[in-house]
Amino acid sequence: YTTLFRSNSTWTMMPEVLYPNGGRNDDERALKYPGLKEDVYVPRFCPDPTLRSKLGVSDEDLMVTVRPPASEAHYHNPKSDDLFHAVIEFLAQKPEVRTVLLPRNERQAISIKNEWPELIKSGKLIIPEHVVDGLNLLWFSDLAISGGGTMNREAAALGVPVYSIFRGAIGRVDRYLSESGRLVLLEKVDDLSSKISLRRWERPKVPARTQADTLHAIVGNLVSILHHEVADLAQVTGSRSE
């Protein structure tokens, strides 16, 4: 995807983890920054302590947020669906767990409701009736399990234990999070019992203000771009006046 952006953009900016060996340093218009884009905004969100009660989840419950795979995406791998179904059944067997599930669209929501009506009726499986702030939901979860994407990265940025059931080609960002211990990749059904740690997350009082260098680097890159563009414009204007 970087080739697509690079071929259609004057400037590009990307996490430096995409080029862990320092590649593309020959291109001054391909700028990098430390961390991930989620590290820019995640530390600034303000938790709403009423979220659990609004969902009907008590403080004694172990709350797990689950995001199904993107089953209609072009990159979808059916193995992700197998893992997702296994995850729901696995969590349903744990009396202390309440699962909050966020379907990706209405069709997926209907399918899930038809497959697990008893879990929904009993309150073991909760599908929010209204839009829920994703960061707040993650913050008050004890762990998250997702089919990939933004939710995994946001959970990692918050420090919430997070597990990925994405079974397509694993990108460099997820590899980086996995290698740094911020994301656990679930690759087969047996991994559910061996890798998932069902325990209460001891969250800090406020989100950690980490990765401040990410925002500073991005702002610095934007300033650098402006300097380059102004210099180029001045050069063009000067050439025309001559």
PECOR-V623240 format. One record per backbone hydrogen bond with DSSP energy under -1.0 kcal/mol. NH is the residue of the N-H (numbers start at 1). CO is the residue of the C=O. E is the energy in kcal/mol with one decimal. If there is no record, write none. Layout:
nh->NH co->CO e->E
nh->NH co->CO e->E
//
This chain:
nh->5 co->1 e->-2.1
nh->6 co->2 e->-2.8
nh->7 co->3 e->-2.0
nh->12 co->29 e->-2.5
nh->14 co->31 e->-2.1
nh->16 co->33 e->-2.6
nh->18 co->15 e->-1.8
nh->19 co->16 e->-1.5
nh->22 co->19 e->-2.1
nh->27 co->24 e->-1.7
nh->30 co->27 e->-1.6
nh->31 co->12 e->-3.0
nh->33 co->14 e->-1.3
nh->39 co->36 e->-1.3
nh->40 co->37 e->-1.6
nh->42 co->38 e->-2.3
nh->44 co->41 e->-1.4
nh->45 co->42 e->-1.6
nh->51 co->48 e->-1.8
nh->54 co->50 e->-2.0
nh->55 co->51 e->-1.5
nh->57 co->52 e->-2.7
nh->62 co->96 e->-3.1
nh->64 co->98 e->-2.5
nh->65 co->143 e->-2.0
nh->66 co->100 e->-2.9
nh->67 co->145 e->-2.3
nh->71 co->69 e->-1.8
nh->73 co->70 e->-1.8
nh->76 co->73 e->-1.5
nh->80 co->77 e->-2.5
nh->82 co->78 e->-1.6
nh->83 co->79 e->-1.9
nh->84 co->80 e->-2.4
nh->85 co->81 e->-2.5
nh->86 co->82 e->-2.0
nh->87 co->83 e->-2.4
nh->88 co->84 e->-2.1
nh->89 co->85 e->-2.1
nh->90 co->86 e->-2.5
nh->91 co->87 e->-2.7
nh->92 co->88 e->-2.0
nh->94 co->91 e->-1.6
nh->97 co->94 e->-1.7
nh->98 co->62 e->-2.6
nh->99 co->124 e->-2.9
nh->100 co->64 e->-2.9
nh->101 co->126 e->-3.2
nh->102 co->66 e->-2.4
nh->109 co->105 e->-2.0
nh->110 co->106 e->-2.4
nh->111 co->107 e->-2.0
nh->112 co->108 e->-2.2
nh->113 co->109 e->-2.4
nh->114 co->110 e->-2.1
nh->115 co->111 e->-1.5
nh->116 co->112 e->-2.3
nh->120 co->116 e->-1.7
nh->121 co->117 e->-2.5
nh->122 co->118 e->-2.2
nh->124 co->119 e->-1.3
nh->125 co->119 e->-1.9
nh->126 co->99 e->-3.5
nh->137 co->133 e->-2.3
nh->138 co->134 e->-2.4
nh->139 co->135 e->-2.5
nh->140 co->136 e->-1.7
nh->141 co->138 e->-1.4
nh->142 co->63 e->-3.2
nh->143 co->63 e->-1.0
nh->144 co->161 e->-2.3
nh->145 co->65 e->-2.7
nh->146 co->163 e->-2.5
nh->147 co->67 e->-1.4
nh->153 co->149 e->-1.4
nh->154 co->150 e->-3.0
nh->155 co->151 e->-2.4
nh->156 co->152 e->-2.2
nh->157 co->153 e->-2.2
nh->158 co->154 e->-2.0
nh->159 co->155 e->-1.4
nh->160 co->155 e->-1.9
nh->163 co->144 e->-2.4
nh->164 co->184 e->-2.8
nh->165 co->146 e->-2.7
nh->175 co->171 e->-2.1
nh->176 co->172 e->-2.6
nh->177 co->173 e->-2.5
nh->178 co->174 e->-2.6
nh->179 co->175 e->-3.0
nh->180 co->176 e->-1.6
nh->181 co->178 e->-1.4
nh->182 co->177 e->-2.6
nh->183 co->177 e->-1.0
nh->184 co->162 e->-2.2
nh->186 co->164 e->-2.9
nh->191 co->188 e->-1.7
nh->192 co->189 e->-1.8
nh->194 co->190 e->-1.3
nh->195 co->191 e->-3.0
nh->196 co->192 e->-1.1
nh->199 co->197 e->-1.4
nh->203 co->201 e->-1.8
nh->210 co->208 e->-1.6
nh->214 co->211 e->-1.5
nh->216 co->212 e->-1.9
nh->217 co->213 e->-2.5
nh->218 co->214 e->-2.2
nh->219 co->215 e->-2.7
nh->220 co->216 e->-2.4
nh->221 co->217 e->-2.3
nh->222 co->218 e->-2.3
nh->223 co->219 e->-2.3
nh->224 co->220 e->-2.2
nh->225 co->221 e->-2.4
nh->226 co->222 e->-2.2
nh->227 co->223 e->-2.3
nh->228 co->224 e->-2.4
nh->229 co->225 e->-2.8
nh->230 co->226 e->-2.7
nh->231 co->227 e->-2.3
nh->232 co->228 e->-2.7
nh->233 co->229 e->-2.6
nh->234 co->230 e->-2.5
nh->235 co->231 e->-2.1
nh->236 co->232 e->-2.5
nh->237 co->233 e->-2.8
nh->238 co->234 e->-2.5
nh->239 co->235 e->-2.2
nh->240 co->236 e->-2.1
nh->241 co->237 e->-1.9
nh->242 co->238 e->-1.2
//
